[in-house]
């Protein structure tokens, strides 16, 4: 389900409390209690999941990744925004100024 | 086939017949809930999220736990619809709760050699795994739902 609101680099995000996760073979697998669905986040996604253990803006996530990976700012911003949008649509994260659903 | 099964059923003790009937009813309820309800409606009824019950058994109850496990696994084979691991685990939890026994339902995930994810559910009561035992050790626990105990 896509939402009316769009997210941008200034958006603050955090993990939802009704999401459980565990590391499985080097990858974070997150399960939404909301939906009962589970997702493998793969390498970069798992790193992002680590980074967002406290509320953080998307631009800060990109900064952290650019320090660790060889990627341009534009590409990183685009990829991270796209990924965070997916996490949001799958009820794995909350946007920080949003009331709990 | 049906006649053979009915004949087999009639030869069980009264207690075992009751258990099989109870398992049938609760497997049906569990199957309906799991199939039609959003998981977030089911989760609160499974116990406290991320909690686990003690490993120790209540002595004297061991036999009923084993019989419950047997009844669920037996009826899962004979019912005309598929009773996958989560359905069996939920049924087990309901049957144990009727007897004021606490249990923990685990959800786990595993990755195969192709990187595909699969999930499994199993139910532990004390140190026994009553449902979903086969292969459970290959799955990494991602969530547990433990009963908080019953008021006396």
gemmi code that builds the backbone of each chain (N, CA, C; Angstrom):
import gemmi

chains = {
    "A": [
        ("UNK", (0.860, -1.195, 0.000), (0.000, 0.000, 0.000), (0.888, 1.235, 0.000)),
        ("UNK", (0.767, 2.109, -0.976), (1.593, 3.325, -0.961), (0.813, 4.437, -0.275)),
        ("UNK", (1.556, 5.346, 0.338), (0.910, 6.389, 1.140), (0.833, 7.683, 0.358)),
        ("UNK", (0.036, 8.607, 0.854), (-0.101, 9.893, 0.180), (1.168, 10.720, 0.374)),
        ("UNK", (1.779, 10.575, 1.554), (2.945, 11.404, 1.842), (4.177, 10.852, 1.140)),
        ("UNK", (5.047, 11.756, 0.673), (6.304, 11.266, 0.113), (7.401, 11.539, 1.135)),
        ("UNK", (8.485, 10.801, 1.017), (9.587, 11.029, 1.935), (10.734, 11.668, 1.175)),
        ("UNK", (11.508, 12.481, 1.886), (12.649, 13.126, 1.256), (13.851, 13.024, 2.189)),
        ("UNK", (14.938, 13.662, 1.789), (16.193, 13.506, 2.527), (16.105, 14.046, 3.952)),
        ("UNK", (15.209, 14.988, 4.181), (15.110, 15.549, 5.527), (14.212, 14.739, 6.450)),
        ("UNK", (13.508, 13.779, 5.895), (12.575, 12.990, 6.696), (13.333, 12.186, 7.749)),
        ("UNK", (12.835, 12.218, 8.976), (13.422, 11.401, 10.049), (12.668, 10.078, 10.091)),
        ("UNK", (13.421, 9.006, 10.241), (12.793, 7.685, 10.265), (13.239, 6.923, 11.504)),
        ("UNK", (12.440, 5.937, 11.889), (12.855, 5.011, 12.960), (12.191, 3.661, 12.723)),
        ("UNK", (12.767, 2.631, 13.333), (12.181, 1.296, 13.229), (10.853, 1.287, 13.982)),
        ("UNK", (9.889, 0.542, 13.473), (8.626, 0.375, 14.203), (8.825, -0.628, 15.337)),
        ("UNK", (8.126, -0.411, 16.459), (8.278, -1.343, 17.591), (7.655, -2.690, 17.312)),
        ("UNK", (6.700, -2.727, 16.388), (6.055, -4.009, 16.112), (6.746, -4.753, 14.977)),
        ("UNK", (8.061, -4.530, 14.895), (8.868, -5.273, 13.930), (9.907, -6.060, 14.715)),
        ("UNK", (10.015, -7.346, 14.452), (11.059, -8.151, 15.079), (12.074, -8.513, 14.004)),
        ("UNK", (13.313, -8.711, 14.402), (14.323, -8.999, 13.401), (15.421, -9.848, 14.004)),
        ("UNK", (16.149, -10.503, 13.122), (17.257, -11.338, 13.551), (18.247, -11.442, 12.396)),
        ("UNK", (19.515, -11.721, 12.755), (20.492, -11.919, 11.703), (20.475, -13.374, 11.264)),
        ("UNK", (20.361, -13.596, 9.976), (20.320, -14.955, 9.440), (21.339, -15.036, 8.311)),
        ("UNK", (22.393, -15.814, 8.531), (23.429, -15.960, 7.490), (23.920, -14.611, 6.988)),
        ("UNK", (24.275, -13.733, 7.930), (24.894, -12.471, 7.549), (23.946, -11.409, 7.040)),
        ("UNK", (22.649, -11.656, 7.125), (21.679, -10.685, 6.613), (20.618, -10.488, 7.687)),
        ("UNK", (20.136, -9.235, 7.817), (19.043, -9.009, 8.748), (17.733, -9.437, 8.078)),
        ("UNK", (16.937, -10.214, 8.784), (15.591, -10.554, 8.327), (14.627, -9.884, 9.296)),
        ("UNK", (13.757, -9.051, 8.772), (12.821, -8.307, 9.615), (11.408, -8.804, 9.343)),
        ("UNK", (10.643, -8.972, 10.412), (9.266, -9.419, 10.265), (8.332, -8.404, 10.895)),
        ("UNK", (7.318, -8.028, 10.165), (6.332, -7.101, 10.686), (5.225, -7.902, 11.374)),
        ("UNK", (5.007, -7.606, 12.674), (3.913, -8.272, 13.381), (2.587, -7.796, 12.791)),
        ("UNK", (2.610, -6.568, 12.313), (1.451, -5.975, 11.658), (0.937, -6.860, 10.519)),
        ("UNK", (1.858, -7.255, 9.646), (1.437, -7.984, 8.454), (1.738, -9.477, 8.529)),
        ("UNK", (2.663, -9.854, 9.413), (3.089, -11.245, 9.461), (4.068, -11.583, 8.352)),
        ("UNK", (4.469, -10.575, 7.557), (5.390, -10.838, 6.441), (6.827, -10.570, 6.881)),
        ("UNK", (7.750, -11.301, 6.283), (9.154, -11.147, 6.651), (9.993, -10.866, 5.411)),
        ("UNK", (11.070, -10.119, 5.606), (11.879, -9.653, 4.474), (13.361, -9.782, 4.791)),
        ("UNK", (14.126, -10.265, 3.801), (15.582, -10.270, 3.920), (16.095, -8.936, 3.411)),
        ("UNK", (16.867, -8.238, 4.216), (17.268, -6.878, 3.839), (18.547, -6.826, 3.006)),
        ("UNK", (19.241, -7.961, 2.875), (20.494, -8.025, 2.112), (21.559, -7.093, 2.704)),
        ("UNK", (22.695, -7.019, 2.014), (23.850, -6.407, 2.670), (23.634, -4.945, 3.039)),
        ("UNK", (23.283, -4.140, 2.031), (23.169, -2.696, 2.292), (21.967, -2.417, 3.202)),
        ("UNK", (20.871, -3.113, 2.920), (19.668, -2.932, 3.724), (19.917, -3.270, 5.184)),
        ("UNK", (20.702, -4.320, 5.421), (21.024, -4.711, 6.788), (21.864, -3.630, 7.449)),
        ("UNK", (22.759, -3.049, 6.698), (23.603, -1.970, 7.248), (22.718, -0.765, 7.596)),
        ("UNK", (21.797, -0.443, 6.705), (20.872, 0.663, 6.969), (20.035, 0.362, 8.210)),
        ("UNK", (19.565, -0.864, 8.348), (18.768, -1.249, 9.526), (19.557, -1.031, 10.811)),
        ("UNK", (20.860, -1.371, 10.790), (21.730, -1.109, 11.942), (21.773, 0.375, 12.250)),
        ("UNK", (21.933, 1.179, 11.171), (22.095, 2.617, 11.337), (20.860, 3.253, 11.942)),
        ("UNK", (19.668, 2.722, 11.613), (18.447, 3.385, 12.077), (17.958, 2.853, 13.422)),
        ("UNK", (18.886, 2.383, 14.272), (18.396, 1.910, 15.572), (17.955, 3.067, 16.462)),
        ("UNK", (18.362, 4.282, 16.120), (17.783, 5.473, 16.741), (17.166, 6.299, 15.623)),
        ("UNK", (16.210, 7.180, 15.922), (15.641, 8.009, 14.857), (16.743, 8.803, 14.160)),
        ("UNK", (16.661, 8.876, 12.855), (17.734, 9.515, 12.088), (17.148, 10.031, 10.783)),
        ("UNK", (17.737, 11.095, 10.260), (17.247, 11.608, 8.983), (17.843, 10.781, 7.844)),
        ("UNK", (17.136, 10.788, 6.735), (17.590, 9.996, 5.592), (18.916, 10.531, 5.056)),
        ("UNK", (19.098, 11.842, 5.145), (20.369, 12.394, 4.657), (21.537, 11.900, 5.501)),
        ("UNK", (21.300, 11.724, 6.801), (22.370, 11.196, 7.668), (22.678, 9.735, 7.339)),
        ("UNK", (21.645, 8.990, 6.958), (21.867, 7.598, 6.548), (22.787, 7.585, 5.333)),
        ("UNK", (22.496, 8.467, 4.383), (23.320, 8.539, 3.170), (24.753, 8.906, 3.509)),
        ("UNK", (24.926, 9.868, 4.413), (26.289, 10.248, 4.828), (27.046, 9.049, 5.354)),
        ("UNK", (26.374, 8.269, 6.209), (27.035, 7.107, 6.805), (27.428, 6.095, 5.735)),
        ("UNK", (26.540, 5.877, 4.776), (26.829, 4.886, 3.743), (27.949, 5.355, 2.827)),
        ("UNK", (27.963, 6.661, 2.515), (28.998, 7.152, 1.603), (30.378, 7.033, 2.239)),
        ("UNK", (30.436, 7.067, 3.548), (31.709, 6.878, 4.235), (32.173, 5.420, 4.151)),
        ("UNK", (31.215, 4.505, 3.957), (31.578, 3.076, 3.963), (31.629, 2.454, 2.581)),
        ("UNK", (30.908, 3.030, 1.636), (30.826, 2.434, 0.306), (31.257, 3.429, -0.755)),
        ("UNK", (31.738, 2.915, -1.840), (32.197, 3.730, -2.951), (30.988, 4.041, -3.837)),
        ("UNK", (30.344, 5.182, -3.572), (29.131, 5.527, -4.314), (29.008, 7.050, -4.353)),
        ("UNK", (28.457, 7.584, -5.439), (28.283, 9.030, -5.524), (27.118, 9.455, -4.640)),
        ("UNK", (27.132, 10.726, -4.265), (26.070, 11.268, -3.404), (24.708, 11.110, -4.081)),
        ("UNK", (24.648, 11.461, -5.365), (23.360, 11.396, -6.079), (22.813, 9.978, -6.105)),
        ("UNK", (23.689, 9.021, -6.438), (23.249, 7.622, -6.526), (22.824, 7.109, -5.162)),
        ("UNK", (23.603, 7.462, -4.148), (23.311, 7.010, -2.787), (21.961, 7.562, -2.339)),
        ("UNK", (21.771, 8.879, -2.540), (20.503, 9.494, -2.125), (19.319, 8.809, -2.791)),
        ("UNK", (19.468, 8.581, -4.084), (18.380, 7.964, -4.846), (18.076, 6.561, -4.326)),
        ("UNK", (19.129, 5.761, -4.175), (18.950, 4.365, -3.742), (18.380, 4.283, -2.329)),
        ("UNK", (18.909, 5.144, -1.438), (18.446, 5.087, -0.051), (16.984, 5.543, 0.044)),
        ("UNK", (16.654, 6.615, -0.679), (15.260, 7.074, -0.659), (14.319, 5.969, -1.138)),
        ("UNK", (14.724, 5.326, -2.217), (13.911, 4.252, -2.780), (13.748, 3.124, -1.758)),
        ("UNK", (14.846, 2.779, -1.089), (14.826, 1.689, -0.107), (13.959, 2.046, 1.096)),
        ("UNK", (14.102, 3.285, 1.582), (13.329, 3.700, 2.757), (11.844, 3.738, 2.422)),
        ("UNK", (11.540, 4.125, 1.197), (10.149, 4.116, 0.739), (9.590, 2.696, 0.817)),
        ("UNK", (10.406, 1.724, 0.396), (9.976, 0.315, 0.464), (9.744, -0.106, 1.911)),
        ("UNK", (10.691, 0.238, 2.788), (10.547, -0.144, 4.201), (9.269, 0.466, 4.784)),
        ("UNK", (8.983, 1.685, 4.367), (7.805, 2.378, 4.874), (6.519, 1.711, 4.377)),
        ("UNK", (6.515, 1.387, 3.086), (5.341, 0.736, 2.510), (5.100, -0.642, 3.113)),
        ("UNK", (6.156, -1.263, 3.597), (6.012, -2.591, 4.196), (5.861, -2.515, 5.710)),
        ("UNK", (5.590, -1.318, 6.234), (5.344, -1.159, 7.675), (6.510, -1.610, 8.533)),
        ("UNK", (7.741, -1.407, 8.047), (8.897, -1.756, 8.863), (9.462, -0.538, 9.590)),
        ("UNK", (9.213, 0.639, 9.028), (9.678, 1.858, 9.677), (8.535, 2.849, 9.846)),
        ("UNK", (8.793, 3.800, 10.744), (7.839, 4.888, 10.952), (8.557, 6.195, 10.640)),
        ("UNK", (7.805, 7.166, 10.127), (8.365, 8.497, 9.931), (8.183, 9.224, 11.258)),
        ("UNK", (9.235, 9.855, 11.767), (9.268, 10.264, 13.165), (8.211, 11.273, 13.589)),
        ("UNK", (7.801, 12.180, 12.717), (6.783, 13.117, 13.192), (5.380, 12.609, 12.902)),
        ("UNK", (5.300, 11.312, 12.522), (4.012, 10.716, 12.194), (3.443, 10.090, 13.448)),
        ("UNK", (2.128, 10.197, 13.641), (1.531, 9.541, 14.802), (1.559, 8.025, 14.576)),
        ("UNK", (1.732, 7.222, 15.637), (1.754, 5.766, 15.458), (0.474, 5.278, 14.794)),
        ("UNK", (0.603, 4.426, 13.816), (-0.575, 3.935, 13.054), (-1.362, 2.929, 13.892)),
    ],
    "B": [
        ("UNK", (-11.204, -46.011, 2.455), (-10.215, -45.219, 3.193), (-10.885, -44.573, 4.413)),
        ("UNK", (-12.046, -43.978, 4.154), (-12.796, -43.342, 5.238), (-13.240, -44.391, 6.251)),
        ("UNK", (-13.706, -45.519, 5.734), (-14.170, -46.614, 6.614), (-13.019, -47.098, 7.471)),
        ("UNK", (-11.864, -47.234, 6.822), (-10.685, -47.716, 7.554), (-10.324, -46.733, 8.666)),
        ("UNK", (-10.388, -45.445, 8.343), (-10.047, -44.433, 9.340), (-11.050, -44.424, 10.484)),
        ("UNK", (-12.331, -44.560, 10.146), (-13.366, -44.581, 11.190), (-13.184, -45.796, 12.092)),
        ("UNK", (-12.822, -46.897, 11.473), (-12.599, -48.112, 12.243), (-11.423, -47.919, 13.203)),
        ("UNK", (-10.378, -47.301, 12.668), (-9.208, -47.036, 13.494), (-9.587, -46.105, 14.645)),
        ("UNK", (-10.358, -45.076, 14.316), (-10.775, -44.100, 15.315), (-11.565, -44.771, 16.432)),
        ("UNK", (-12.450, -45.674, 16.059), (-13.321, -46.298, 17.053), (-12.542, -47.156, 18.037)),
        ("UNK", (-11.325, -47.510, 17.670), (-10.564, -48.385, 18.557), (-9.713, -47.616, 19.576)),
        ("UNK", (-9.677, -46.292, 19.439), (-8.945, -45.513, 20.433), (-9.713, -45.478, 21.737)),
        ("UNK", (-8.978, -45.199, 22.812), (-9.626, -45.033, 24.105), (-10.503, -43.784, 24.051)),
        ("UNK", (-11.388, -43.688, 25.012), (-12.276, -42.521, 25.081), (-11.471, -41.230, 25.203)),
        ("UNK", (-10.439, -41.274, 26.040), (-9.605, -40.083, 26.250), (-8.944, -39.659, 24.939)),
        ("UNK", (-8.395, -40.630, 24.225), (-7.712, -40.302, 22.981), (-8.695, -39.795, 21.935)),
        ("UNK", (-9.888, -40.390, 21.892), (-10.906, -39.910, 20.943), (-11.242, -38.455, 21.239)),
        ("UNK", (-11.412, -38.149, 22.533), (-11.741, -36.765, 22.906), (-10.649, -35.815, 22.453)),
        ("UNK", (-9.406, -36.242, 22.643), (-8.279, -35.391, 22.241), (-8.265, -35.172, 20.729)),
        ("UNK", (-8.557, -36.231, 20.001), (-8.553, -36.107, 18.544), (-9.659, -35.167, 18.081)),
        ("UNK", (-10.802, -35.263, 18.727), (-11.910, -34.381, 18.360), (-11.568, -32.936, 18.722)),
        ("UNK", (-11.008, -32.765, 19.923), (-10.604, -31.418, 20.344), (-9.583, -30.836, 19.366)),
        ("UNK", (-8.600, -31.646, 18.983), (-7.572, -31.185, 18.046), (-8.204, -30.795, 16.714)),
        ("UNK", (-9.184, -31.570, 16.275), (-9.859, -31.272, 15.011), (-10.530, -29.911, 15.070)),
        ("UNK", (-11.266, -29.688, 16.142), (-11.986, -28.410, 16.289), (-11.002, -27.244, 16.331)),
        ("UNK", (-9.958, -27.390, 17.162), (-9.033, -26.263, 17.327), (-8.129, -26.077, 16.124)),
        ("UNK", (-7.802, -27.146, 15.413), (-7.056, -26.993, 14.157), (-7.905, -26.213, 13.156)),
        ("UNK", (-9.198, -26.477, 13.157), (-10.095, -25.777, 12.240), (-10.167, -24.298, 12.586)),
        ("UNK", (-10.286, -24.022, 13.873), (-10.322, -22.624, 14.321), (-9.010, -21.929, 13.970)),
        ("UNK", (-7.898, -22.604, 14.261), (-6.584, -22.014, 13.992), (-6.401, -21.784, 12.496)),
        ("UNK", (-6.807, -22.745, 11.707), (-6.652, -22.632, 10.252), (-7.467, -21.458, 9.729)),
        ("UNK", (-8.694, -21.317, 10.221), (-9.561, -20.226, 9.788), (-8.943, -18.877, 10.164)),
        ("UNK", (-8.476, -18.787, 11.405), (-7.882, -17.528, 11.869), (-6.649, -17.172, 11.049)),
        ("UNK", (-5.754, -18.128, 10.877), (-4.496, -17.873, 10.166), (-4.761, -17.521, 8.702)),
        ("UNK", (-5.770, -18.136, 8.128), (-6.060, -17.907, 6.712), (-6.733, -16.556, 6.474)),
        ("UNK", (-7.671, -16.189, 7.363), (-8.510, -15.033, 7.066), (-8.189, -13.781, 7.859)),
        ("UNK", (-7.530, -13.917, 9.013), (-7.294, -12.725, 9.815), (-5.908, -12.156, 9.580)),
        ("UNK", (-5.775, -10.799, 9.638), (-4.428, -10.219, 9.576), (-3.615, -10.707, 10.778)),
        ("UNK", (-2.318, -10.907, 10.562), (-1.501, -11.460, 11.639), (-1.530, -10.592, 12.890)),
        ("UNK", (-1.647, -9.273, 12.716), (-1.629, -8.392, 13.879), (-2.842, -8.620, 14.780)),
        ("UNK", (-3.898, -9.238, 14.277), (-5.052, -9.555, 15.126), (-4.800, -10.847, 15.896)),
        ("UNK", (-3.987, -11.705, 15.318), (-3.720, -13.007, 15.930), (-2.612, -12.881, 16.973)),
        ("UNK", (-1.577, -12.106, 16.651), (-0.379, -12.016, 17.490), (-0.678, -11.747, 18.963)),
        ("UNK", (-1.543, -10.780, 19.294), (-1.777, -10.519, 20.719), (-2.348, -11.723, 21.475)),
        ("UNK", (-2.944, -12.658, 20.777), (-3.535, -13.825, 21.450), (-2.549, -14.965, 21.612)),
        ("UNK", (-1.356, -14.796, 21.044), (-0.390, -15.886, 21.113), (0.460, -15.816, 22.372)),
        ("UNK", (0.397, -14.686, 23.065), (1.235, -14.538, 24.249), (1.991, -13.228, 24.149)),
        ("UNK", (2.909, -13.027, 25.082), (3.688, -11.795, 25.076), (4.797, -11.889, 24.046)),
        ("UNK", (4.879, -10.850, 23.202), (5.883, -10.842, 22.149), (7.292, -10.838, 22.737)),
        ("UNK", (8.150, -11.636, 22.195), (9.557, -11.773, 22.578), (9.743, -12.382, 23.980)),
        ("UNK", (8.673, -12.841, 24.592), (8.813, -13.492, 25.900), (8.907, -14.995, 25.698)),
        ("UNK", (9.531, -15.662, 26.665), (9.631, -17.116, 26.618), (9.232, -17.704, 27.960)),
        ("UNK", (8.646, -18.873, 27.926), (8.239, -19.550, 29.152), (9.400, -20.405, 29.656)),
        ("UNK", (9.342, -20.783, 30.933), (10.455, -21.569, 31.498), (10.650, -22.903, 30.804)),
        ("UNK", (11.871, -23.414, 30.910), (12.194, -24.695, 30.303), (11.742, -25.868, 31.152)),
        ("UNK", (11.470, -25.590, 32.436), (11.148, -26.715, 33.310), (9.720, -27.165, 33.084)),
        ("UNK", (9.499, -28.458, 33.256), (8.158, -29.014, 33.083), (7.436, -29.077, 34.414)),
        ("UNK", (6.110, -29.038, 34.340), (5.335, -29.378, 35.532), (5.267, -30.889, 35.582)),
        ("UNK", (5.833, -31.467, 36.619), (5.834, -32.938, 36.645), (4.399, -33.415, 36.776)),
        ("UNK", (4.102, -34.497, 36.110), (2.734, -35.022, 36.152), (1.937, -34.569, 34.943)),
        ("UNK", (2.378, -33.469, 34.296), (1.659, -33.028, 33.109), (2.289, -33.561, 31.833)),
        ("UNK", (3.432, -34.200, 31.970), (4.170, -34.592, 30.772), (3.352, -35.429, 29.819)),
        ("UNK", (2.554, -36.298, 30.397), (1.829, -37.208, 29.539), (0.790, -36.463, 28.692)),
        ("UNK", (0.103, -35.503, 29.280), (-0.915, -34.802, 28.502), (-0.271, -33.982, 27.389)),
        ("UNK", (0.913, -33.428, 27.635), (1.587, -32.665, 26.592), (1.934, -33.568, 25.412)),
        ("UNK", (2.430, -34.754, 25.732), (2.757, -35.707, 24.668), (1.504, -36.102, 23.893)),
        ("UNK", (0.392, -36.291, 24.618), (-0.848, -36.720, 23.947), (-1.394, -35.601, 23.081)),
        ("UNK", (-1.242, -34.363, 23.542), (-1.681, -33.224, 22.735), (-0.877, -33.168, 21.441)),
        ("UNK", (0.434, -33.329, 21.579), (1.301, -33.332, 20.403), (0.874, -34.422, 19.427)),
        ("UNK", (0.619, -35.600, 19.965), (0.199, -36.728, 19.133), (-1.126, -36.425, 18.439)),
        ("UNK", (-2.101, -35.877, 19.172), (-3.430, -35.616, 18.611), (-3.343, -34.604, 17.464)),
        ("UNK", (-2.547, -33.553, 17.652), (-2.424, -32.523, 16.615), (-1.767, -33.104, 15.371)),
        ("UNK", (-0.690, -33.830, 15.584), (0.019, -34.356, 14.421), (-0.798, -35.415, 13.703)),
        ("UNK", (-1.567, -36.174, 14.461), (-2.428, -37.183, 13.839), (-3.510, -36.521, 12.992)),
        ("UNK", (-4.228, -35.583, 13.589), (-5.333, -34.961, 12.846), (-4.833, -34.116, 11.686)),
        ("UNK", (-3.629, -33.539, 11.818), (-3.074, -32.762, 10.707), (-2.896, -33.624, 9.478)),
        ("UNK", (-2.626, -34.902, 9.727), (-2.463, -35.821, 8.593), (-3.792, -36.175, 7.961)),
        ("UNK", (-4.857, -36.246, 8.793), (-6.121, -36.763, 8.295), (-7.092, -35.703, 7.827)),
        ("UNK", (-6.922, -34.449, 8.284), (-7.851, -33.425, 7.852), (-7.673, -33.157, 6.367)),
        ("UNK", (-8.766, -32.822, 5.679), (-8.673, -32.671, 4.233), (-7.978, -31.401, 3.773)),
        ("UNK", (-7.640, -30.470, 4.696), (-6.906, -29.284, 4.278), (-5.551, -29.268, 4.966)),
        ("UNK", (-4.672, -28.452, 4.401), (-3.296, -28.454, 4.902), (-3.199, -27.734, 6.251)),
        ("UNK", (-2.574, -28.383, 7.201), (-2.365, -27.746, 8.515), (-0.878, -27.481, 8.682)),
        ("UNK", (-0.457, -26.334, 8.204), (0.969, -26.066, 8.252), (1.414, -25.733, 9.670)),
        ("UNK", (2.711, -25.460, 9.785), (3.329, -25.355, 11.112), (2.667, -24.323, 12.009)),
        ("UNK", (2.289, -23.152, 11.467), (1.714, -22.129, 12.330), (0.349, -22.562, 12.848)),
        ("UNK", (-0.425, -23.201, 11.991), (-1.752, -23.682, 12.391), (-1.613, -24.705, 13.519)),
        ("UNK", (-0.673, -25.626, 13.383), (-0.468, -26.644, 14.420), (-0.008, -26.007, 15.730)),
        ("UNK", (0.884, -25.021, 15.610), (1.408, -24.379, 16.818), (0.304, -23.617, 17.546)),
        ("UNK", (-0.507, -22.910, 16.804), (-1.613, -22.157, 17.420), (-2.597, -23.127, 18.082)),
        ("UNK", (-2.902, -24.200, 17.398), (-3.807, -25.218, 17.957), (-3.237, -25.762, 19.249)),
        ("UNK", (-1.938, -26.058, 19.242), (-1.283, -26.597, 20.434), (-1.386, -25.631, 21.596)),
        ("UNK", (-1.160, -24.366, 21.307), (-1.237, -23.349, 22.355), (-2.647, -23.305, 22.953)),
        ("UNK", (-3.646, -23.362, 22.097), (-5.024, -23.328, 22.578), (-5.342, -24.547, 23.438)),
        ("UNK", (-4.883, -25.717, 23.009), (-5.154, -26.935, 23.777), (-4.445, -26.897, 25.130)),
        ("UNK", (-3.236, -26.371, 25.159), (-2.507, -26.284, 26.428), (-3.168, -25.271, 27.351)),
        ("UNK", (-3.607, -24.140, 26.792), (-4.236, -23.118, 27.615), (-5.506, -23.615, 28.275)),
        ("UNK", (-6.234, -24.464, 27.578), (-7.468, -25.033, 28.161), (-7.133, -25.831, 29.415)),
        ("UNK", (-5.899, -26.275, 29.493), (-5.449, -27.041, 30.662), (-4.575, -26.192, 31.547)),
        ("UNK", (-4.589, -24.888, 31.337), (-3.802, -23.932, 32.126), (-2.312, -24.258, 32.089)),
        ("UNK", (-1.853, -24.669, 30.931), (-0.424, -24.914, 30.756), (0.137, -23.825, 29.857)),
        ("UNK", (1.312, -23.312, 30.239), (1.883, -22.224, 29.459), (2.868, -22.776, 28.429)),
        ("UNK", (3.013, -22.013, 27.347), (3.890, -22.469, 26.260), (4.421, -21.258, 25.515)),
        ("UNK", (5.418, -21.501, 24.694), (5.988, -20.446, 23.859), (5.899, -20.854, 22.398)),
        ("UNK", (5.386, -19.934, 21.592), (5.303, -20.179, 20.150), (6.451, -19.424, 19.501)),
        ("UNK", (7.250, -20.110, 18.731), (8.394, -19.496, 18.075), (8.151, -19.356, 16.579)),
        ("UNK", (8.620, -18.213, 16.030), (8.677, -18.053, 14.588), (10.141, -17.950, 14.218)),
        ("UNK", (10.541, -18.698, 13.224), (11.944, -18.662, 12.823), (12.069, -18.537, 11.319)),
        ("UNK", (13.233, -18.064, 10.875), (13.491, -17.987, 9.440), (14.802, -18.686, 9.129)),
        ("UNK", (14.917, -19.152, 7.900), (16.153, -19.783, 7.453), (16.368, -19.417, 5.995)),
        ("UNK", (17.626, -19.474, 5.607), (17.966, -19.196, 4.213), (18.487, -20.469, 3.586)),
        ("UNK", (18.040, -20.786, 2.377), (18.589, -21.974, 1.723), (19.810, -21.585, 0.895)),
        ("UNK", (20.388, -22.568, 0.185), (21.642, -22.287, -0.517), (21.458, -21.264, -1.641)),
        ("UNK", (20.203, -21.059, -2.095), (19.952, -20.047, -3.130), (19.688, -18.672, -2.532)),
        ("UNK", (19.679, -18.595, -1.221), (19.385, -17.315, -0.581), (17.908, -17.072, -0.353)),
        ("UNK", (17.060, -18.073, -0.699), (15.614, -17.872, -0.481), (15.278, -18.050, 0.988)),
        ("UNK", (14.385, -17.194, 1.462), (13.979, -17.261, 2.859), (12.766, -18.161, 3.035)),
        ("UNK", (12.770, -18.911, 4.115), (11.545, -19.618, 4.472), (11.323, -19.442, 5.969)),
        ("UNK", (10.079, -19.614, 6.383), (9.730, -19.405, 7.790), (9.124, -20.678, 8.365)),
        ("UNK", (9.229, -20.804, 9.664), (8.711, -21.991, 10.345), (8.174, -21.567, 11.694)),
        ("UNK", (7.196, -22.295, 12.200), (6.651, -22.003, 13.527), (6.663, -23.284, 14.340)),
        ("UNK", (7.034, -23.160, 15.625), (6.983, -24.344, 16.480), (6.573, -23.946, 17.886)),
        ("UNK", (6.145, -24.927, 18.650), (5.588, -24.663, 19.972), (6.361, -25.439, 21.019)),
        ("UNK", (6.842, -24.734, 22.026), (7.589, -25.388, 23.113), (6.796, -25.279, 24.413)),
        ("UNK", (6.713, -26.403, 25.114), (6.092, -26.405, 26.439), (7.092, -27.070, 27.361)),
        ("UNK", (7.640, -26.297, 28.286), (8.716, -26.858, 29.113), (9.904, -27.146, 28.218)),
        ("UNK", (10.439, -28.354, 28.285), (11.568, -28.646, 27.408), (11.150, -29.444, 26.185)),
        ("UNK", (9.842, -29.605, 26.016), (9.349, -30.377, 24.869), (8.923, -29.471, 23.722)),
        ("UNK", (9.274, -29.842, 22.514), (8.697, -29.169, 21.357), (7.512, -30.007, 20.912)),
        ("UNK", (6.325, -29.442, 21.044), (5.115, -30.230, 20.776), (4.714, -30.240, 19.303)),
        ("UNK", (4.950, -29.133, 18.615), (4.634, -29.112, 17.181), (5.797, -28.464, 16.443)),
        ("UNK", (5.940, -28.825, 15.182), (6.955, -28.196, 14.345), (8.371, -28.612, 14.693)),
        ("UNK", (8.513, -29.758, 15.338), (9.834, -30.165, 15.794), (10.792, -30.457, 14.652)),
        ("UNK", (10.305, -31.109, 13.614), (11.258, -31.554, 12.587), (11.788, -30.359, 11.822)),
        ("UNK", (13.092, -30.207, 11.861), (13.742, -29.110, 11.149), (13.802, -27.807, 11.912)),
        ("UNK", (13.200, -27.752, 13.098), (13.155, -26.475, 13.828), (14.554, -25.935, 14.104)),
        ("UNK", (15.508, -26.853, 14.321), (16.848, -26.400, 14.706), (17.560, -25.659, 13.578)),
        ("UNK", (17.070, -25.788, 12.351), (17.715, -25.078, 11.245), (17.275, -23.623, 11.154)),
        ("UNK", (16.230, -23.282, 11.895), (15.654, -21.955, 11.770), (16.158, -21.041, 12.870)),
        ("UNK", (16.436, -19.816, 12.498), (16.889, -18.816, 13.445), (15.641, -18.143, 14.010)),
        ("UNK", (15.553, -18.116, 15.333), (14.362, -17.536, 15.952), (14.293, -16.046, 15.666)),
        ("UNK", (13.166, -15.597, 15.159), (12.986, -14.174, 14.887), (11.979, -13.572, 15.859)),
        ("UNK", (11.132, -14.400, 16.417), (10.106, -13.895, 17.328), (9.615, -15.032, 18.209)),
        ("UNK", (9.218, -14.682, 19.440), (8.612, -15.697, 20.298), (7.412, -15.084, 20.992)),
        ("UNK", (6.424, -15.912, 21.295), (5.232, -15.447, 22.010), (5.035, -16.375, 23.202)),
        ("UNK", (5.321, -15.859, 24.401), (5.251, -16.692, 25.593), (4.073, -16.326, 26.474)),
        ("UNK", (3.356, -17.351, 26.936), (2.255, -17.100, 27.864), (2.808, -16.557, 29.178)),
        ("UNK", (2.024, -15.701, 29.793), (2.480, -15.079, 31.022), (2.044, -15.825, 32.264)),
        ("UNK", (1.364, -16.912, 32.123), (0.921, -17.658, 33.296), (-0.544, -17.401, 33.568)),
        ("UNK", (-1.129, -18.252, 34.347), (-2.552, -18.152, 34.623), (-2.747, -17.793, 36.081)),
        ("UNK", (-3.772, -16.986, 36.340), (-4.049, -16.645, 37.738), (-4.664, -17.852, 38.411)),
        ("UNK", (-4.336, -18.016, 39.664), (-4.818, -19.219, 40.384), (-6.292, -19.065, 40.721)),
    ],
}
model = gemmi.Model(1)
for chain_id, residues in chains.items():
    chain = gemmi.Chain(chain_id)
    for i, (resn, *xyz) in enumerate(residues, 1):
        res = gemmi.Residue()
        res.name, res.seqid = resn, gemmi.SeqId(i, " ")
        for name, pos in zip(("N", "CA", "C"), xyz):
            atom = gemmi.Atom()
            atom.name, atom.element = name, gemmi.Element(name[0])
            atom.pos, atom.b_iso = gemmi.Position(*pos), 0.0
            res.add_atom(atom)
        chain.add_residue(res)
    model.add_chain(chain)
structure = gemmi.Structure()
structure.add_model(model)
structure.setup_entities()
